[in-house]
């Protein structure tokens, strides 16, 4: 079965202009184009468009999607399972958020009490998930599962005040790094030492293994792993290298 560009547009809820753009960038080419220049799409193209829309829903950029769907070993069924896992995770988080909002409304109306732990539980869970994504694999490989599980436990048991403190520390570290790099100061100077102390406090709040060796190991990852580098270099390039160099100078393994 074939679909004209307008038929596929109506079927998928995607504008014909978008489909033409996808063709131009090599993301979704039509099955054929007739002598008049009209594009026609087959079943495979329709299935590929569905995959593209799934990945767009997950927040991926078009360049990333193109790199995925045109890989030699791309498997449609595996991709669908991946989408399902991601969407079910989102559903669970949304249901948890709805539950928290309902409990908060009930508490505000005086119908039942709500503990501070309950109020901030969903954000702690998100923080844990993000930490697992950022540091999980490396921490588990270098320091064992118990180390990462201890970090998760510390986060879940964290009080509201402690949670607010860790977020404030993260922000302060980033701002100090950006200022230091912008001003051209050296990691071996007083500003570098101050940032290292802030980072040590931050690390100790969520990770039990805050030994000098572990501290330096984490610092090296900030430059070796592009996920960490992009986080610290989000606004000013060089912050990740500055932080690594400062920690390696001021903290002796």
C-alpha positions in Angstrom: 0.0 0.0 0.0 1.2 3.5 -0.8 0.4 6.9 0.6 0.7 10.2 -1.0 2.5 12.9 1.1 -0.9 14.4 2.0 -2.4 11.0 3.0 0.6 10.3 5.2 0.4 13.8 6.6 -3.3 13.2 7.6 -2.6 9.7 8.9 0.3 10.6 11.1 -0.7 14.2 12.1 2.5 15.5 10.7 2.5 18.4 8.2 3.5 17.8 4.6 6.1 20.6 5.1 7.7 18.5 7.9 7.7 15.4 5.7 9.4 17.3 2.9 12.0 18.6 5.4 12.6 15.0 6.6 13.3 14.1 3.0 15.7 17.0 2.5 17.8 16.0 5.5 17.8 12.3 4.6 15.8 11.3 7.6 12.7 9.9 5.8 12.8 9.5 2.1 9.7 8.6 0.1 9.4 5.2 -1.5 9.2 6.9 -4.9 8.6 10.3 -6.5 6.6 10.5 -9.7 7.3 12.6 -12.8 5.3 15.4 -11.4 7.5 15.5 -8.3 4.8 14.1 -5.9 6.2 11.9 -3.1 4.7 8.5 -2.2 5.4 6.4 0.9 5.2 2.7 1.5 4.6 0.6 4.6 8.3 0.7 5.6 8.4 4.5 5.3 5.2 4.7 7.4 6.8 2.4 10.1 10.0 4.5 10.1 8.0 7.7 10.5 6.4 6.1 13.6 9.8 5.4 15.0 10.9 9.0 14.3 7.9 10.3 16.1 8.5 8.0 19.1 12.1 9.3 19.4 10.9 12.9 19.0 8.5 12.3 21.9 11.4 11.1 24.0 13.2 14.4 23.3 15.9 13.3 20.8 17.1 15.7 18.2 16.7 14.9 14.5 20.4 14.3 14.0 20.4 11.8 16.9 17.3 10.0 15.5 18.9 9.7 12.1 22.0 8.2 13.6 19.9 5.6 15.4 17.4 4.5 12.8 20.0 4.2 10.0 22.5 2.1 12.1 23.3 -1.2 10.4 22.1 -3.2 13.4 19.0 -1.1 14.0 16.2 -3.5 15.1 12.6 -2.2 15.0 11.3 -4.5 17.7 14.1 -3.7 20.1 13.4 0.0 19.5 9.7 -0.5 20.3 10.6 -2.3 23.6 12.9 0.7 24.4 10.1 3.1 23.7 7.8 1.1 25.9 10.2 1.0 28.8 10.8 4.8 28.6 7.1 5.6 28.3 6.2 3.3 31.2 8.8 4.9 33.3 7.3 8.3 32.5 3.9 7.0 33.3 5.0 5.8 36.7 6.7 9.1 37.5 3.6 11.0 36.4 1.4 8.8 38.5 3.7 9.4 41.5 3.6 13.2 40.9 -0.3 13.1 40.7 -0.3 11.1 44.0 1.9 13.7 45.7 -0.2 16.6 44.4 -3.4 14.9 45.7 -1.8 14.3 49.1 -0.7 17.9 49.2 -4.2 19.1 48.4 -5.7 16.9 51.1 -3.1 18.2 53.6 -3.9 21.8 52.7 -7.6 21.2 53.3 -6.8 19.7 56.7 -8.1 16.3 55.8 -4.9 14.4 56.6 -1.3 15.1 57.6 1.6 14.9 55.2 5.2 14.5 56.3 8.1 16.6 54.9 9.5 13.3 53.6 6.4 12.6 51.5 6.4 16.2 50.1 9.8 15.8 48.6 10.0 12.1 47.9 9.3 12.5 44.2 12.2 14.9 43.7 14.5 12.7 45.6 13.6 9.8 43.4 14.3 11.9 40.3 17.7 12.9 41.8 18.5 9.3 42.4 17.6 8.4 38.8 19.7 11.2 37.4 22.6 10.2 39.7 22.3 6.6 38.5 22.4 7.8 34.9 25.3 10.1 35.4 27.5 8.1 37.8 26.0 4.6 38.2 28.0 2.6 35.8 31.4 4.1 36.6 30.8 4.1 40.4 29.6 0.4 40.3 32.6 -0.6 38.2 35.2 1.2 40.3 33.7 1.0 43.9 31.1 -1.8 43.7 27.3 -2.0 43.9 27.3 -1.4 47.6 28.8 2.1 47.2 26.1 3.2 44.8 23.3 1.6 46.8 24.6 3.5 49.9 24.4 6.8 47.9 20.8 5.9 47.0 19.9 5.2 50.6 21.5 8.5 51.8 19.5 10.4 49.2 16.1 8.7 50.1 16.7 9.4 53.9 17.7 13.0 53.3 15.8 15.7 55.1 14.2 18.6 53.3 16.9 20.9 54.6 19.7 18.6 53.5 18.1 18.2 50.0 17.9 22.0 49.7 21.5 22.3 50.8 22.8 19.8 48.2 20.9 21.6 45.4 22.3 25.0 46.6 25.8 23.5 46.7 25.5 22.2 43.1 24.4 25.7 42.0 27.2 27.4 44.0 29.9 25.1 42.6 28.7 25.8 39.0 28.6 29.5 39.5 32.1 29.5 41.1 33.5 27.4 38.3 32.1 29.7 35.6 33.4 32.8 37.4 36.9 31.2 37.8 37.2 30.2 34.2 35.8 33.5 32.9 38.3 35.4 35.1 41.2 33.2 34.0 42.3 32.2 37.5 44.3 29.0 38.0 43.0 25.8 39.6 46.0 25.9 42.0 44.9 29.3 43.4 42.6 30.1 46.3 39.5 30.1 44.2 40.4 26.5 43.1 40.8 25.5 46.7 37.4 27.0 47.7 35.7 25.1 44.9 37.3 21.8 45.9 36.1 22.3 49.5 32.5 23.0 48.2 32.7 19.9 46.0 34.0 17.8 48.9 31.0 18.9 51.0 28.6 18.1 48.1 30.1 14.7 47.5 29.9 13.8 51.2 26.3 14.6 51.3 25.2 11.8 49.0 28.2 9.4 48.9 29.7 7.7 51.8 32.9 6.9 50.0 34.4 10.4 49.9 38.0 9.3 50.4 40.7 11.3 48.6 41.2 8.5 46.1 37.4 8.4 45.3 37.3 12.2 45.1 40.1 12.2 42.6 38.6 9.3 40.7 35.3 11.2 40.3 37.2 14.3 39.2 38.9 12.4 36.4 35.6 11.2 35.1 34.4 14.8 34.6 36.8 15.1 31.7 36.9 11.5 30.4 33.1 11.2 30.1 31.4 13.7 27.8 28.2 13.5 29.9 29.9 15.1 32.8 31.9 17.5 30.7 28.8 18.8 29.0 27.1 19.3 32.4 29.9 21.4 33.8 30.7 23.1 30.5 27.1 23.9 29.8 27.6 27.7 29.8 31.4 28.2 29.8 33.8 25.7 28.3 36.7 24.6 30.5 34.8 24.3 33.8 35.1 20.5 33.9 38.9 20.6 33.3 39.2 23.4 35.9 37.4 21.3 38.5 39.4 18.2 37.7 42.7 20.0 37.9 41.7 21.8 41.1 40.7 18.5 42.8 43.8 16.7 41.7 46.0 19.6 43.0 44.3 20.1 46.3 43.3 16.6 47.1 46.1 14.0 47.4 45.3 10.4 46.6 
